[in-house]
Amino acid sequence: MSIELEDDELLLIHYRTEDGDTKSVSIQNENDTTTFVDGDYTIQVKVKKINLEKNYKNRDWLVKAYIDESRTMQDIADEYDVSPMTIYTWLKRFDIPTRSRGRR
């Protein structure tokens, strides 16, 4: 079973434990954090959306992101779950001039 929750939407699930007790757990999705709450525990899970298309390997996309939008190597790397060094390598491969560290 799969259920997608929109931000601020709450799902309440009732379940029976091995010893026959009935318990409830609430699940809420808010700002990319999913919170599971039952009577005993609260668990927060940070949801990280990873872009599986490797756009950073496309010269035009990388010029737009890094030069036109002034995004950092770290920001681009975080989107694709790669290291900033990977982005640096592709910038160099495409002869895209890089900025000094700390400067946007």
Residue pairs with C-beta under 8 A, 6 or more apart in sequence:
3 11
5 11
5 27
5 28
5 29
5 34
6 29
7 29
7 30
7 31
8 28
8 29
8 30
9 28
9 29
10 26
10 27
10 28
11 26
11 27
11 28
12 24
12 25
12 26
12 27
13 24
13 25
13 26
13 27
14 22
14 23
14 24
15 22
15 23
15 24
15 25
16 22
16 23
17 23
23 38
23 39
24 38
24 39
25 36
25 37
25 38
26 35
26 36
26 37
26 38
27 34
27 35
27 36
27 37
28 34
28 35
28 37
29 35
29 47
32 46
32 47
32 48
32 49
33 44
33 45
33 46
33 47
34 44
34 45
34 47
35 42
35 43
35 44
35 45
36 42
36 43
36 44
36 45
37 43
48 81
50 79
50 80
50 81
51 79
51 80
54 80
55 61
55 62
55 65
55 80
56 62
56 65
56 76
56 80
56 82
56 86
56 87
56 90
57 90
59 94
59 96
62 76
62 87
62 90
62 91
62 94
62 96
63 94
63 96
65 71
65 76
66 73
66 76
66 87
66 91
66 96
67 96
70 104
72 84
72 104
73 84
73 87
73 88
73 91
73 98
74 84
76 84
76 87
77 83
77 84
77 86
77 87
80 86
88 98
91 98
92 98
